[in-house]
Amino acid sequence: MLKTFRGRVAQLTSNESLELRENAWAALALADGSFDAIWAVASKQSSSLADLLNAIPLLTDSDFRAKAYERVKPLVESRQTDAQVRRAAICGLVSMNREPESVFSSLSALIDRGEEVPAAAQGLRVIPRAKWPRAQAGSAVNGLVKWARTIPVPNRTTQDYSQIVQLAGDLAGLLPAERAINVRKELKELHVSLFVIRTVREQMRYDTPRLVVEAGKPFEIIFENVDFMSHNLLIVKPNTREKIGLAAAAMKPEDVDSQGRSYIPVSSDVLAASKMLQTGEKETLRLTAPSTEGECEYVCTFPGHYQVMRGQLVVTKDVEGYLKANPEPVLPPATVSSEDGGQPAHAHAH
């Protein structure tokens, strides 16, 4: 029976559908209980190996994913690795939640060399901020800024570009004060007011714990859900997160507003809100920052999430002054109970 199953699934690894191929590789790994046999098969072709690497994040057991760590990490670090394979290897590697400082160093080295910068930058964003090694921050920042300079001005509104400039600003918080000021000055010249926030798979958190925006100025947020669970993103006024979270928890899934959004309480405290996004979905929020300075928050209001899945939206008239005084914001640590269906969430700041 198992042999027949394996044979049928193996056929799907050459299917025209990328999704089917990746899921087939994941199923084969689970059937074997290891990556040993399928790795030998997939490695015969770069395209097949990339499919297998992209399948790793689909596996729901992080300990099982980590069994491929010693095979995947060298693919990220080697200069001989095919570009398609390396990008997939980065995706697989950061999904393992193993040796984050070492993984950060490997990705930072790629960025410093100008290799696969968008993929490496996205990988860094997945690593918890508390695990970012200060010693590597400078080279990562230099590489990101160097990359950003090469992008023509008309192309600086893409999601890839915005998240890379945003990440460079986050990393600047780990640098000495004067160096951080100089980096942020240059980023301001390169930056458009567009931010990217993603969920982090199985960690019940956003990959960006803080945004700092100028009072009264327009800005945009691209929110993307890459988690297995549904999430949304609400921006709420200062000190109202718990009130909004409790109100949302009392709502039913069918209680939707005029825009088809669920778990959005009717309240003037909600400044903006996305729909409840499923895996792979994204939405852009466009709004103008309040004219009054203060610390707003962004939060997921799916029942049980608001206590831990949150971040700061700092509104200030002097962005650089605020960042100089507060280079590393920290949110209180919290855990997710098993009844919420999540993993421990660490809400650390950059």
Secondary structure, 3 states (H helix, E strand, C coil): CHHHHHHHHHHHCCCCCHHHHHHHHHHHHHHHCCCHHHHHHHCCCHHHHHHHHHHHHHCCCHHHHHHHHHHHHHHHHCCCCCHHHHHHHHHHHHCCCCCHHHHHHHHHHHHHCCCCHHHHHHHHHHCCHHHCCHHHHHHHHHHHHHHHHCCCHHHCCCHHHHHHHHHHHHHHCCCCHHHHHHHHHHHHHHCCCEEEEEEECCCCEECCCEEEEECCCEEEEEEECCCCCCECCEEECCCCHHHHHHHHHCCCCCCECCCCCECCCCCCCEEEECCCECCCCEEEEEEECCCCCEEEEEECCCCCCCCCCEEEEEEECCHHHHHHHCCCCCCCCCCCCHHHCCCCCCCCCC
